[in-house]
Amino acid sequence: MWILMPVAFARKLLSVLGQQLSSLWWTLVPLFFGLRATFWLAGPQRRQQQQGQEPKDEKQEEDDNLSITPTSVNYHFIRQCNYKCGFCFHTATTSFVLPLEEAKRGLLLLKDAGMEKINFSGGEPFIHDRGEYLGKLVKFCKVELQLPSVSIVSNGSLIREKWFKNYGEYLDILAISCDSFDEQVNILIGRGQGKKNHVENLQKLRTWCRDYRVAFKINSVVNRFNVEEDMNEQIRALNPVRWKVFQCLIIEGENSGKDALREAERFVVSDEEFEGFLDRHKEISCLVPESNQKMKDSYLILDEYMRFLNCRNGRKDPSKSILDVGVEAAIKFSGFNEKMFLQRGGKYVWSKADLKLDW
């Protein structure tokens, strides 16, 4: 009997403990599944953070899914160039140029998607077929597509008066790149070409634009070699409709990195130096400044294959070509910041018919 008593007591004790453990288990079950759900939901955010991305809130997701209208497009149809500017951010990594009819097909797709302005650039757009390919695209966009604005960015060295005679009436704006009015500085930058004088050629092009009724624009990149220059007198004399002043921009794979064709690091200026240049020219009413922040994501850029180039990560990541997937599908990967486009003055009076210039 004395032997059986400890056994009975142990059974009673185990029964009581079992009931308490069971009660504790059912209390902890909801907490366990709640914690599991919390960690499961946090998984995508944790993965984004591990990849260097901030978790997106609902508003950001909604903004990312908004459709983008390609109001103003920059078509860099060629990468080849006859200059060697040290800070160039669209270098000659290929020699490809689309067949003319394919380029026209892509431009029609863009027009149907809402394009109002096309800007042809390079490389140097006049280097291919002595400017005839470019002229045919300009005429097509103005006559067939009836775009409000057709413009070109060029270094100006290969433009001949004959081109203006044949195609000038179809062109709204010609922008010439000029970073200095000191020819020795232009040579240091890479805009020198033998005995040709870049500044003298600029003045000749200004006269042709006036004669053939094309709005004249100047693009300048502020860099280490011109940051202290005073251009007030020369800009006033040339009297462009618009003077775009860019801060030298680094793009991985183009002008920075082991595989890049240029090394732009030695041309870079600080934000303070850039602001100093702008302050020196603040009385120039046509000046339109573009810092690195404003420039990087505020352009819709098409490359030679008609792929949108996304610069958000400091390099140019291409979408699929609009010729293969259409504009709507390709433009989602453009990285385009429409708010910054409007903030930097991307939408302006860009048709020469509306500019009402005193030729």
N, C-alpha and C positions, 0 to 999 in steps of 0.2 A: 504493500500500500504506500509506504514512504517513497518507494521508487517511482510509483505512478504519479505522485503529486507534482514533481518538477516537470514531467512531460506534459501534464494537463495545463500547468501554468504557462509553459512555453508556447503551447498551441493557442492559449487565450491571448498572450502577448503578441504573437505573430498576426492573429486575426485583427487585433486593434490597430497594429502598425500598418497592416495591409489596407485597411479602410482609410487611414489617414493619407497614405501614399497615393491611393487611388483618387482621393479627393484633391490632393495637391496636383496630380497629373492633369486632371480635367480643368483645373484652374489655369495651368500653364499652357495648355494646348492653344487657346485663342491668341495668347501673347506670342507663342512660337510662330504661328502662321502669319501673324501681323508683321513680325520682324522679317520673316522670309519674303513677304510681299514688298516690304520697304526696300530691302536689298536688291530684289529683282527689278524693281522700277528704277532704282538708282544705277543699274548696270550700264545702260546706254550713256548716261551722263558721265559715269566713271571712265568708260571707253573713250568718249570724246576728250575728256581731260587728259587721258594718257597719250592721246594723239595730238595734244597741243591745241584742242578746240574748246571753246566755251560752249556749255550746254545751251541749246536754243530754247527760248520761251515761245509760247504760242503766238505772240505778236510777230516775233522774228520769222517763225515758220510761215506765217501768213504772208509777210512781206516778200519772202523768198519765192513764193509761188505766184506772185502777181506777174501778169504778162508784161513783157517789155516791148515797146514799140521802137523800131530802129529809125527814129526821126532823123538822126544825123549819123552817117557811117563813114569811116575812114578806111578806104580800100588800098592797102599796100600791095599792089599787084605785081611788084617786082622788088627783089632785094639787091640787085646789082647796082653799083654806084661808081662814078668816076672820081669821087672825093674820098678821103680817108679821115673823116672827123673822129678824133680820139674818143669822144663820148657817145658816138652813135648807138642808139638803142634798138635799131632794126637793121641788122648787119647781113652781109651776103652769105648766109649759110646755105642757100640754094641758088640755082640759076633758072628756076622754073617760072614760066609765064603761061597762064591759061590760054588756050585757043580763043580767038576773038569772040566766036559765037557762044562759047561756053561762058565767057565773062558776061556777055550780054544777057544770057539766060539767068545768071545769078543776080544781075542788077534788076531784071524784071521781077524776080522773086522778092527782092528787097522793096521795090516800089509797091508791089501788091501787099506787102506787110506793113506799109505806112511810111516808107522812107521819103523825106522831103529834101534832104541835102546829101550829096555825095562828095567826098574829098578824095582825090587821087594822089597817092604818095608812093614812096619807095623805101629804100633805095632812091635812085634818081629816075623819076617816071619818063623823062625825055630820052633816056639812054636806049630804050628798046625801039627798033625800027625807026630811028631818028624822029621820034615823036608822033609818027603816023598812027600807031596802035592807040596811043593815048588820045589823039585827036578824034579818032573814030568813036571811042568810048564817050568822050565829052559830047560830041554831036548826038550820039544815040540817046544819052541821058536827057539832053535838053529838048530834042526834037521828038523822039519817039516816046520817051517816058514823061516828058514835060515836067521835069523836076524844077521846083522853084529855085534851087541853087546847085550849081556845079562849080567846084573849086579844085585847085591843084596846089600842092606844096613841092617846090623844086629848089635846087641850088642855083638855077638860072644859067649855068655855064653852057648848056647845050641848046638853049632856045634860040631860034632864028626868027627874023621878021616874017618870013614866009609862013611860018606856023600861025602867027596871028592873022595873016591874010586869009588863011584857009579855015581856021577854027575859032578865032577870037570872038566872033559874034555869039558863040554858044557857051562861052566861059564867063561866069560871074565874077570870080575872085582868083587872082594869082598871088600866092604867098611865096616870097623869096626868103630863103634862110640867109641871114647875115648876122654874125656874132660880134663883129668888130668893124670899125671904120679905119683901123690901122692894118694895112696889108701884111705887115710882119706878124701881127697877132693872128690873123687868118691863117698864115702859113704854119704857125705854131700849133694851131688848133687842128689843122688838116684840110683846110679849105683852099690851099694853094694848088695851082695847076700850071706849072711852067711859067711862061711869060704873061699869061692872062692875069688881069687884075680884077679881083672879085668885086671891089668897090666900084670901079669904073663900069663894070658890066651891070651892076645893080642900077646905076643911074640911067643906063641905056634902056633897061627893061622898064623902068618907071616911065620913060617917054613913050615906049611902045604901048604900054597899058593905057596911057592917056589917049594916044592916037587911035587905038582900036577899041576904046570904051570897055576896058576890063578893070574892075576895081583892084587896086594895088594894096598888098598887105606885106608886112615884114614879120618874120619869126626870128627871135634871138634866144640863144641858150646862155644863161649866165653861168660862167665857169671860172676856174682859177685864173685864167689868162685875161679875162675881160671884166672881172668883177669891180675893178676900180675905174673903169672907163666912163667918161661923160659923153653920151651920145645925143644930148639935147639938140644941138645945132643941126646935126645931120638928119635926125628924124623929122624935125620941123621942116627942113628944106625938101625932103622927099614926100612929106605929107601923106602917109598911108592912111587908108580907112581904118586900119586896125594894126596895132603893134603887139604881137603876142610875145611875152617875156617869160621864158621857162627857167626853172631851176634845174641844173644838171641832175639827171635821174639815173640811178643804178638799176639795171635789170640783169638778173642772173642768166647766164647763157648767151647774152647779147654783148654786154660791155663789162661783164664781171664773171669770174669763175675760170676754172682751168680749161674749159672747152670754148670759151668766148673768143671772138675775133678782135675784140677791143678790150683795153684795160682803162676804165674811166675813173678809177679811184683818185688819180692825181688831178682830175678836173673838178672834183666835187667841192662845193662851197657850203658853208653852214647856213642855217636858217637866218641867223643874224646878218651874215654877209649879203644874202639875197635881199633881205629887207632893206639893207643899206643902199643897194643898187636901185631898188624901187623908189626909195625916198629921194634919191638924187634926181630921179626923172618924174617925180610926182606931178609936175605941171604939164606933162604930155597927156592930153585928154584922150587920145586913142589907145593908151597903154592898157593892156589886159594881162595882169600877172597870173602865173600859174606855178604855185609851189609844188613840191613833190606830192604832198597830201592831196592837192586838188587834181593833179594830173593823172595819177596812177590808175584809178578805177573809173574815171569819168569819160572815157572814150570807148566807143564801139569800134574795135579794130578787126578788120578782116585781113588775113594773110594771103599769100599768093595762091593758095588752094581754096580760098573763100571759106576759111575756118575762123570763127571768132577766137580771139586771144584773150585769155583771162590772166590779168596781172596781179591779182590779189595777194599772191604768195611771193611777190618780188621776182617772178619769172613769167614767161609767156606760155601758159598751158593751153593748147588748142582744143577746140570743140571738134565735132565732126563737121564736114563741109556742108554748107547750105545746099549745095548741088546734089548731095546724097540724101539728106534727112529733112531738108526744108528749113526755113528761117525760124519758125516757132520752136522746133526741137533744138536747133543749134544754139539759139540765143540764150537759152536757159543756163548755158555753161560759160557765158561771156564774162561773168563777174562785174557786169556793168552797174554803176551806182548812179541812177538817174537823178537823185537829189543833188549829188555833187556836180553832175553835169549842168544842172540849172543854176546851182550856186556859183559856179565858176564863169557863168555867162555864156554857156554853150549854145543857148538859143538867142539869136540876135537878128538884126536885119541883114540877111545874107543873100538876097537877090539884088542884082545891080539895077533892076527895074524899080525897086523900092528905095534904093539908096539915094536916088535923085542927085547924082554927083554933077558937079560943074566941070565937064570934061574940058 
